Amino acid sequence: MTSPAPSAAPVRARFAPFERLGLALVRLFDPPMRAVQRLVGVGRMPYVFLLPNALFFGVFVFLPIGINIVFSVTGGTALFPSQRPYVGGQQYAYLLDCGSYLEPATCREDHFWRGVANTLKFTIFQMIAMVLFSLAAALVLNRPIRGRGFFRAVFFFPVLLSPVVVALIWKWILQRDGLLNAVLTTAGGEKILFFVDPGWAMFWSVFVSVWAHMGFYTLILLAGLQAIPRDIYEAAEMDGTRPWRTLVRITLPLLWPNLLVVLVLVLIRSVQVFDEVFVLTGGGPGTATMMIVQYIYTTAFANQVQNFGLAAAASVLLGLVLFGLTLLQLYFTRRKAA
């Protein structure tokens, strides 16, 4: 004989104060909402609910974009737009004036193009590393291994940390008297000045970014792997298909929509990287790890002469690139949904 189901009365009694609070709020907002409905009509009520969000975006997104565009076509050092002379496209012409875009030293604003070159290098290396490591981690975590839930949480944990915290942790590990050099000297080696050598500085910038964010992309790929029907793998196993051939001919083609999403998201984030690299290396040594966003920040706020117009023009160019990448993401997302 089965035991009777537990009564829901204790649970309802526990949440009764919250129910009363919710009913009180409904009664409070009901009269004004009814008045608004009578004023605008039932058909326009969705716009009423969208209005607060639209106002928020207008004030904190679209208005700053408009102000930034105004700054990009003005000159001088004044802060207020009304005090800045109109210069048209001079800021853009100054940024784009290059003898060869492949050689930043031939450009009038060489720091801008060094930032572009560093960002491009960082993006290429990070995309390759991020996709490979995220895919490998997703393939491993998709297998019935012991402690799978624990390892999934471990891989995702760095995503929950602030990028500044992540950079500070790794800076403490990699600095001259940091943990890694302590291990090297204990093992009989010599200290390595990771932040003095340009190659090491770029390597660790990519490594720290991959370490901090690969958990998020691993989850995306893991969701795609779990959506693949198991029947396909069982049929391949019955046919004697080798694991590598199964990966290339079955897993990767069926996982391709998720891989495209990961590629586009990694690309967008790599182009606008700033906080982790800035805290970790400060853009050094020299300008070896100075990214485009750091150039914009330095030009507008950190230099002795703050050139808001030039920084605004650089940010507009970067915004156009990000807008194109966002359209690319939407295109692939819709293709995946279709």
C-alpha positions in Angstrom: 0.0 0.0 0.0 1.5 3.3 -1.1 1.9 6.1 1.4 -0.3 9.2 0.9 1.2 12.2 -0.8 2.4 14.9 1.5 0.0 17.8 1.9 0.8 21.0 0.1 -0.8 23.1 3.0 2.6 23.7 4.9 4.2 24.8 1.7 1.4 27.2 0.8 1.4 28.6 4.4 5.2 29.3 4.1 4.7 31.4 0.9 1.4 33.0 2.1 3.1 36.4 3.0 4.6 36.6 -0.5 1.2 35.9 -2.1 -0.4 38.6 0.0 2.4 41.0 -1.0 1.9 40.2 -4.7 -1.9 40.7 -4.4 -1.3 44.1 -2.7 1.0 45.2 -5.5 -1.6 44.1 -8.1 -4.3 46.1 -6.3 -1.9 49.1 -6.1 -1.1 49.2 -9.8 -4.5 48.1 -11.1 -6.3 51.5 -11.1 -3.5 53.5 -12.9 -3.0 50.7 -15.5 -6.8 50.6 -16.2 -6.7 54.4 -16.6 -3.7 54.1 -19.1 -5.6 51.3 -21.0 -8.7 53.5 -21.3 -6.5 56.4 -22.5 -4.4 54.6 -25.2 -6.6 51.6 -25.9 -6.0 47.9 -25.6 -4.1 47.6 -28.9 -1.4 50.1 -27.8 -0.8 48.6 -24.3 2.3 46.6 -25.5 4.0 49.9 -26.4 3.3 51.1 -22.9 5.1 48.2 -21.4 8.0 48.6 -23.9 8.3 52.3 -23.1 10.5 52.0 -20.0 13.0 49.8 -21.8 13.0 52.0 -24.9 13.7 55.1 -22.7 16.5 53.2 -20.9 18.1 52.3 -24.3 17.6 55.8 -25.6 19.3 57.5 -22.7 22.1 55.0 -22.0 22.8 53.5 -25.5 21.6 55.6 -28.4 22.2 59.0 -26.9 25.9 58.2 -26.1 26.3 56.8 -29.6 25.0 60.1 -31.0 27.3 62.2 -28.8 30.2 60.0 -29.7 29.6 60.6 -33.5 29.3 64.3 -32.8 32.7 64.2 -31.0 34.2 62.3 -33.9 33.6 65.2 -36.3 34.8 67.9 -34.0 38.2 69.1 -32.8 39.9 70.9 -30.0 40.3 69.9 -26.3 37.1 71.2 -24.9 34.8 68.7 -23.2 31.3 70.1 -24.2 30.3 69.6 -27.8 29.0 73.2 -28.1 32.6 74.4 -27.5 34.2 72.1 -30.0 34.8 73.3 -33.6 33.4 71.3 -36.5 36.2 69.6 -38.5 34.2 67.1 -40.6 36.1 64.0 -41.4 39.6 65.2 -40.4 39.8 62.8 -37.5 39.0 59.8 -39.7 41.4 61.0 -42.4 44.1 61.3 -39.8 43.5 57.8 -38.5 43.4 56.3 -42.0 46.4 58.2 -43.4 49.0 55.4 -44.0 51.7 54.6 -46.4 51.0 50.9 -45.9 48.3 49.5 -43.7 50.5 46.5 -43.1 53.3 48.6 -41.6 52.0 50.7 -38.7 55.3 52.8 -38.7 54.2 54.3 -42.0 50.9 55.7 -40.5 50.5 59.2 -39.1 48.8 57.7 -36.0 51.0 54.6 -35.7 49.7 53.7 -32.2 46.2 53.2 -33.6 47.4 50.8 -36.3 49.6 49.0 -33.8 46.5 48.5 -31.7 44.7 47.2 -34.8 47.6 44.8 -35.6 47.8 43.6 -32.0 44.0 43.1 -31.8 44.1 41.2 -35.1 46.9 39.0 -33.8 45.2 38.4 -30.5 41.9 37.6 -32.2 43.4 35.0 -34.6 45.3 33.2 -31.8 42.5 33.4 -29.3 39.9 32.1 -31.8 42.0 29.1 -32.7 42.9 28.3 -29.1 39.4 29.0 -27.7 37.6 26.8 -30.3 40.1 23.9 -30.0 40.2 23.8 -26.2 36.4 24.4 -25.8 35.7 21.6 -28.3 38.1 19.2 -26.6 36.6 20.0 -23.2 33.0 19.6 -24.5 33.9 16.2 -26.1 35.4 15.0 -22.8 32.6 16.3 -20.6 30.0 14.7 -22.9 31.4 11.3 -22.2 30.1 9.2 -19.2 33.2 9.9 -17.0 33.2 9.9 -13.2 32.6 13.2 -11.6 31.3 14.8 -14.8 29.1 17.3 -13.0 32.0 18.4 -10.9 34.3 19.0 -13.9 31.6 20.9 -15.7 31.3 23.2 -12.7 35.1 23.6 -12.6 35.3 24.5 -16.2 32.5 27.1 -15.9 33.7 28.6 -12.6 36.3 31.1 -14.1 33.4 32.6 -16.2 31.8 33.8 -13.0 34.9 35.8 -11.9 35.4 39.4 -12.8 37.9 39.8 -15.7 39.9 42.2 -13.5 40.1 39.6 -10.7 41.2 37.0 -13.2 43.9 39.3 -14.6 45.1 40.2 -11.1 45.4 36.5 -10.1 47.4 35.7 -13.1 49.6 38.8 -12.8 50.4 37.6 -9.3 51.4 34.2 -10.7 53.4 35.5 -13.6 55.2 38.5 -12.2 59.0 38.6 -11.6 58.7 37.2 -8.0 55.4 35.4 -8.7 54.4 31.9 -8.1 55.4 30.5 -11.5 59.0 31.9 -11.2 59.2 30.6 -7.7 58.4 27.1 -9.0 61.0 27.5 -11.8 63.7 28.6 -9.5 62.9 25.8 -7.0 63.3 23.3 -9.9 66.7 24.8 -10.7 65.7 27.1 -13.5 66.0 30.8 -14.0 63.3 33.5 -13.6 61.5 34.4 -16.8 60.4 38.0 -17.2 57.1 37.3 -18.9 55.9 40.9 -19.0 59.2 42.2 -20.5 59.4 39.9 -23.5 56.7 40.8 -26.2 56.2 37.2 -27.3 55.6 36.0 -23.7 53.3 39.0 -23.0 51.1 38.2 -26.0 51.1 34.5 -25.2 49.9 35.0 -21.7 47.3 37.6 -22.7 45.8 34.9 -25.0 46.1 32.2 -22.5 44.5 34.1 -19.6 41.6 35.1 -21.9 41.0 31.5 -23.0 41.3 30.2 -19.4 38.7 32.8 -18.2 36.1 32.3 -20.9 36.4 28.9 -22.4 33.8 27.5 -19.9 31.0 29.6 -21.5 31.8 28.3 -25.0 32.3 24.8 -23.7 28.7 24.8 -22.5 27.4 26.0 -25.9 29.2 23.1 -27.6 28.2 20.7 -24.9 24.6 21.6 -25.5 25.0 20.9 -29.2 26.7 17.6 -28.5 23.8 16.5 -26.3 21.3 17.4 -29.0 22.9 14.9 -31.4 20.8 11.7 -31.4 22.6 8.7 -29.9 21.1 6.4 -32.6 23.6 7.9 -35.1 26.6 6.9 -32.9 25.2 3.5 -32.2 24.8 2.9 -35.9 28.3 4.1 -36.6 29.6 1.8 -33.8 27.8 -1.2 -35.3 29.4 -0.4 -38.7 32.8 -0.4 -37.1 33.5 3.2 -37.7 36.7 4.5 -36.1 36.3 7.2 -33.4 38.3 9.8 -35.4 36.1 9.2 -38.5 33.0 9.4 -36.3 34.3 12.8 -35.1 35.0 14.1 -38.5 32.0 12.7 -40.4 29.3 12.8 -37.8 30.0 15.0 -34.8 31.6 18.0 -36.4 29.0 18.4 -39.2 26.1 18.1 -36.8 27.8 20.5 -34.3 28.6 23.0 -37.0 25.8 25.5 -36.2 27.0 25.7 -32.5 30.6 26.0 -33.7 29.6 29.0 -35.9 27.9 30.7 -33.0 31.0 30.1 -30.9 33.3 31.5 -33.6 31.3 34.7 -34.0 30.9 35.3 -30.3 34.7 34.7 -29.8 35.4 37.0 -32.7 33.3 39.8 -31.3 34.7 39.5 -27.8 38.3 39.3 -29.0 38.0 42.5 -31.1 36.7 44.5 -28.0 39.1 43.0 -25.5 40.4 45.5 -22.9 40.1 44.9 -19.2 42.0 41.6 -18.9 45.0 42.6 -21.1 45.1 46.1 -19.7 45.3 44.9 -16.1 47.7 42.0 -16.9 50.3 43.8 -19.1 49.2 47.4 -19.3 49.6 47.2 -23.0 53.3 46.5 -22.7 56.1 45.9 -23.1 56.0 49.2 -25.1 52.9 48.7 -27.3 53.3 45.0 -27.8 49.9 44.1 -26.3 48.1 47.4 -26.7 44.7 46.6 -28.1 42.4 49.0 -30.1 40.1 49.6 -27.1 43.1 50.5 -24.9 44.2 53.0 -27.6 40.8 54.6 -27.5 40.9 54.8 -23.7 44.4 56.1 -23.6 43.8 58.7 -26.3 40.6 60.0 -24.6 41.5 59.9 -20.9 45.0 58.8 -20.1 47.2 61.0 -22.3 48.3 64.4 -21.0 46.4 66.0 -23.9 43.0 64.4 -24.1 42.0 64.0 -27.7 38.3 63.2 -27.4 37.6 63.6 -31.1 40.3 61.2 -32.3 39.3 58.6 -29.7 35.6 59.0 -30.8 36.5 58.5 -34.4 38.5 55.4 -33.5 35.5 54.1 -31.5 33.1 54.7 -34.4 35.4 52.7 -36.7 35.5 49.9 -34.1 31.7 50.1 -33.7 31.2 49.6 -37.4 33.4 46.5 -37.3 31.4 45.2 -34.3 28.1 46.0 -36.0 29.2 44.0 -39.0 30.2 41.1 -36.8 26.8 41.3 -35.0 25.0 41.1 -38.3 27.1 38.0 -39.1 26.1 36.5 -35.7 22.4 37.2 -36.4 22.6 35.7 -39.9 24.1 32.4 -38.6 21.7 32.3 -35.7 18.7 32.6 -38.0 20.2 29.9 -40.3 20.6 27.6 -37.3 17.0 28.3 -36.2 15.7 27.6 -39.7 
